[in-house]
Amino acid sequence: MMNAKDSRIPVHVEEAIHAFVAKMGMREPELAVSSGSRNGDSYSGDVEDNLHTNRMQPISTHRRISRLIINGLPKAISVIAKVAPTTSLRRSLYNSSAHFQREKYVFDMVLPMFEAFQKTCGLHSAKRFAHYPSVIRSECCEGYEYILQRDLMSQGYRNFPRTEPLAYDDVLLVLTHLAQFHAISFAMQQQAPEVYATIVAQLQETIFVPPLHSSFVDFLQRKVDYAIETLRHNPEAGDGAVGERLCRFRDEYGQAMIDCVQNRDDTVICHGDCWISNILYRPNNAKELKFLDWQVARSGTPAIDLSYFIFCCTDSELRERLPELLRKYHSALVRRMEELGISNGRELFPFERLQMHMKKYARFGFGMALMTLHSTCCVEKDLPNVSAALETTELVDIDKLAKDMLYNPAYIKRMSGVCRDMVRLGYL
């Protein structure tokens, strides 16, 4: 019999686990339940500010993530259960239904079709992009959404330290994997255009959908104010020009994010939420990566994934080598396109076009950094527990909860560096 230690696991999820273990021949296993994520991992920093109203588009989804240890013969099995909020307030705030449907669609349709296409192209299984969790079962009935997947932690995968900017070799590894993922889209558009068009038709934007609610616009503008404040706390020569550009961007912010996701030139299927907590690694001789949380996968410019990752997961010192890293990303992209049967990859998407995309659309990553770095730079114990706050009230004064995070020296250093680099690189 299953004895869940956490009584909050919904009945429908327990029933799904019963069905799963029954197929494996397990009889009367015990179920041990614990948290499967850290505070701050299951939402982006922007979500908390949105709690003042439920009439705007949220930036990220929020869900309870539980690790379940199924103790039975021949051995214990560890799975992850991602469960959508059940209260109407929280479901509205996080657009839960749409985002769980998106992740189910990605795992049920997009990734299997990508896998089949790579196989058709004759790509060896060891080279194929399969860097994502294995889903056991998922459901998206309204109010009962969940996803059960194999627990990668039990397979030796682990998180990168969230508060630390990534080292060069790790950044290059992530960019290479993104290149291999993006290459599939380029190849399918040329070799299987009808199939690809069918996939993309179901990937409408779920977040930056015009018109943005006025409360959301106010929220975005406050994030720019916080960034300008970091320049004052960590001043450097030339900050006057950076501050002026930030002031102009303050009024452009919302529309800039819309423009980035609406671009339809040289598009690929993007992971969409490519930041440090959504990437696991296994420390073998050559690190293996897995990408988590595909709930905001979208069709868009590769610059969406690249800029989001670069400006949210690196520091100014590493970004001095950004031109070199972009060259290596592009080389990996073209190399994988060739392995998938595209002979003119450098003509199809030349490096100069990648540079142009970064000039026009890297502001997407800047926008995400504005919304997330204050929480990314905080150790877990210093993060406000928004979920707990929502259990007791419908309105949360997140500006008050987040106040200490905004004066965190790590945030001030990282955010001011991002602002200066955006201007230095000509992206803002």
Secondary structure, 3 states (H helix, E strand, C coil): CCCCCCCCCCHHHHHHHHHHHHHCCCCCCEEEEEECCCCCCCCCHHHHHHHHCCCCCCCCCCCEEEEEEEECCCCCEEEEEEECCCCHHHHHHHCHHHHHHHHHHHHHHHHHHHHHHHHHCCCCCCCCCCCCCCEEEEECCCCCCEEEEECHHHHCCEECCCCCCCCHHHHHHHHHHHHHHHHHHHHHHHHCHHHHHHHHCCCCCCCCCCCCCHHHHHHHHHHHHHHHHHHHHCCCCCHHHHHHHHHHHHHHHHHHHHHHHHCCCCCEEECCCCCHHHEEEECCCCCEEEECCCCCCEEECHHHHHHHHHHHHCCHHHHCCHHHHHHHHHHHHHHHHHHCCCCCHHHHCCHHHHHHHHHHHCHHHHHHHHHHHHHHCCCHHHCCCHHHHHHHCCCCCHHHHCHHHHCCHHHHHHHHHHHHHHHHCCCC
